[in-house]
Amino acid sequence: MKKGWTTTKLIAAGSLGALRLITALPGAAIAGVTGIPFLSGAINFLSAGILYSITCLIIPKFGAATLMASIFSILAIPLPLMGPPGFLPKVILGAVYGLLADIVFLFLKKKKRLASVAIGSISSAFAPIVSLGLGYYLGLPGAIDLIKMFFKLEIFISGAIVGAIAGYLGWLIYSKIENTTIIKRVQS
């Protein structure tokens, strides 16, 4: 396995970011219909945890999840994902979520299953805190109401549990595809 980043790894990370956007579109539709920013995040816990885990497993380089999440958040700027459409700080949010996944994977990469579960759990549990904290700081309308709704221990714990399940599903998917030609090519 080559030590550095290759064009193939960069393309794979970008493609996973685009896939993350595709899997998040149902949440964007619900957020667009209800008019509640950040509601898409409450719906997209599962797809986020799965794809953060898969990205770290397919591209075991520090920064892979950050790159994937940054590309996702850039593509999500015109959509009601991670905040209202046109909300440019969502690029920062995406990078922070990806960096969080990369840091978790950095410490647990020798135990892939545990790393996947931890990535899903931690990214899902802390996503509302980071998103709504930034929304509050920037004065987004409705941020106070959403903070009151989401900053509860039950929400944090349920987010961690759903995220752990998502991370485990990501590991299961990866274990099915890890010996395929395309994954071997990305990892070489």
N, C-alpha and C positions, 0 to 999 in steps of 0.2 A: 504494500500500500504506500503510495506517495505521501510524503509528509505534509506538503503544502497544499494550498488551494489550487485547483485546476479549473479550467473553463467548464468542464463537465459538472463539477461540484457547484459552481456558481449558477449554472443553468438549472441544475436540480433544485437548488434552494429557491430560485425565482419561480420555478414551476410549482413547487410546494406552496409558495405564497399565493400564487394564482388559484391553486386548488383550495386553499384556505378561504379565499374570497368566494369561490363557487359554493362551498359548503355552508358559508355564512349568509348567503342570499335569502333563505327563508326567514331568518331572524331579521334581516333588513326590511323585508316586506312587512312583517308584523310591527316593527318599530315605525315604519313609514305610515302605516294605517292608523296606529294608535296615537302617533305624534309624541311618544315618550322617548327622548334620547336615552341611550344606554340600555334600553329594553332588549335590544338585539343581543347584548352581551349575556343577559340572563338566559337567553334561549340557546346561545351558541357555546355554552360550556363544553358540551360533549365534543363537538368538532374541533374546538381549539385544543383541548387536552390531547386528543388523538393525534392531531397534526404536529403539535409541538414535540410530542414523543417520537413520532415517526421521523421527523426532520433530524432530531438529534441522533437517532439510531442509524439512519441512512447515511448521514454526513457527520461522522463523529469528530467534528472540528469545532473548536470554540468559535462562536459567532454565526454558526449555521442557523440556529433558531432566530437570532437577532436579525439576520439578513432576510430570512423567510417572513418574519413578522413585520419588518420594515416595508418590504415589498407589498405585503397584504395591506398594510395601513395606508400606503400611498395609493394603491388601487381603490381603497375604500373611501377616499376623500369625498367623492361626489355622492356617496351612499349614506343612509342612516345607520351606519355601523360604527361602534365605538364613539358615539356622539352624533350630533346633527350633521347633515350634509354640509360640506365646505369647512368643517372644523379642522383646521390645519394641525393643531396640537395632537391629533390622533396619530400622527407619524411618530411623535415622541412616545405616546402610549404604546404603540406597537413595538418600538425599539426596547422599551423597558420590559414589556412582557417577554420578548424574545431573549433579552439579556438574563432575565430571571431563570428562564428555562435552561439557557447555556450554563449558568453558574451551578444550578442543581446537577446538570449532567456532568459538569467538570468534576464534581466531587464523587459522583456515583457511577461513572461510566464503566467500571469493571463489573458492576452488577446491573445488567441491562434491564431486567424486569423491575427491580426496585427503583432504578433511575426513571423508568417510564411512569410508574405509579406516582413517584414523588413529583415529577415534572407536571403531570396532570393535576395532582392535588394542590400543589403550591400555586401554580399559575391560575387555577380556578378560584382558589380561596382569596388570593390577593388582588385579582383583577378588579373586583368592585371597589376595593379600597383605593387603588391607584387611580382608576377612572373617575370615581366620584370625588376623590380628593382634588384632582386636577380640575374637574368641572366646577367644584365649589370655589377653588382658588381663582378661576377665570370668570366667575360670576355667571355661569350658565343658568338660564331660566329653569326652574324646577329642581335644581341640584340639591337644595335643602330638603325638599320633600323626598327625593330619592335616597338621600343619606339617611333620613329617618327610617325609610323603609328597608334599606339594605344593610345598615350598620348594626346588625344584631348578631349575637353569638350563634343563633340557630342558622342564619343565612351563611355565616362564615363556615360553620361545620358542615352544612349540607353542600356548600360549594366545594369544600375539600373532599367530601365523600364522592360526589358526582365527578369531580376532577380525577380522583384516584381511579374510579371505574373507567373514565375516558383514557387515562394513561395506560391502564391495563389492556384496554381494547387496542390502543396504539401498539403496544408490545405484541399482542396476538397477531395483528395485521402484519407487523414487521416480521415476526417469526414465520409467517406463511410466505413472504416474498423475499426474504433475505438471501436465498440461494438462487434467485433468478438472475438471468444474464444482465439485465439492465441495472439491478442493484450492485452486482459485482463490478460492472463497468464504472458506475458512479464512485464506488469505494476504491477503485484501483488508481 
